[in-house]
Amino acid sequence: MSKAKVLGLLLAGVLLAIFLVENWHYPEPPIQFLGFRFLPLPHALVMLSCFALGFLGGYATHAWRMKQQKTETPSPSASTE
């Protein structure tokens, strides 16, 4: 991993932490789903969980596609001449 990528990820993490700290004490949104009311959660936690779900979904899809691509392509060492 290059130093620029590490610094970029570190900067993104610091900015996310600052965002969470600044928005943690805002009023809790009313979260309801199918008529059920959930515990009041801070805005920052709701936004972070939505980001995490989206990131994990994308990561899982990418990993699944890479696994499929790896099993479909024959390895170069298996070829016979």
FENLIN-V388754 format. One record per backbone hydrogen bond with DSSP energy under -0.5 kcal/mol. NH is the residue of the N-H (numbers start at 1). CO is the residue of the C=O. E is the energy in kcal/mol with one decimal. If there is no record, write none. Layout:
BEGIN
<<NH | CO | E> <NH | CO | E>>
END
This chain:
BEGIN
<<6 | 2 | -2.0> <7 | 3 | -2.6> <8 | 4 | -2.2> <9 | 5 | -2.5> <10 | 6 | -2.4> <11 | 7 | -2.5> <12 | 8 | -2.4> <13 | 9 | -2.3> <14 | 10 | -2.2> <15 | 11 | -2.6> <16 | 12 | -2.3> <17 | 13 | -2.3> <18 | 14 | -2.4> <19 | 15 | -2.3> <20 | 16 | -2.4> <21 | 17 | -2.3> <22 | 18 | -2.4> <23 | 19 | -1.8> <24 | 20 | -0.8> <24 | 21 | -0.6> <26 | 23 | -1.0> <29 | 41 | -0.9> <31 | 29 | -0.9> <32 | 30 | -0.7> <33 | 36 | -2.1> <36 | 33 | -1.9> <38 | 31 | -2.4> <38 | 36 | -0.5> <41 | 29 | -0.6> <44 | 23 | -0.7> <46 | 42 | -1.9> <47 | 43 | -2.7> <48 | 44 | -2.5> <49 | 45 | -2.2> <50 | 46 | -2.0> <51 | 47 | -2.2> <52 | 48 | -2.6> <53 | 49 | -2.5> <54 | 50 | -2.2> <55 | 51 | -2.6> <56 | 52 | -2.8> <57 | 53 | -2.1> <58 | 54 | -2.1> <59 | 55 | -2.6> <60 | 56 | -2.6> <61 | 57 | -2.1> <62 | 58 | -2.4> <63 | 59 | -2.7> <64 | 60 | -2.3> <65 | 61 | -2.4> <66 | 62 | -2.5> <67 | 63 | -2.1> <68 | 64 | -2.2> <69 | 65 | -2.7> <70 | 66 | -2.2> <71 | 67 | -1.8> <72 | 68 | -1.6> <73 | 69 | -1.6> <78 | 75 | -1.1> <79 | 76 | -0.9>>
END
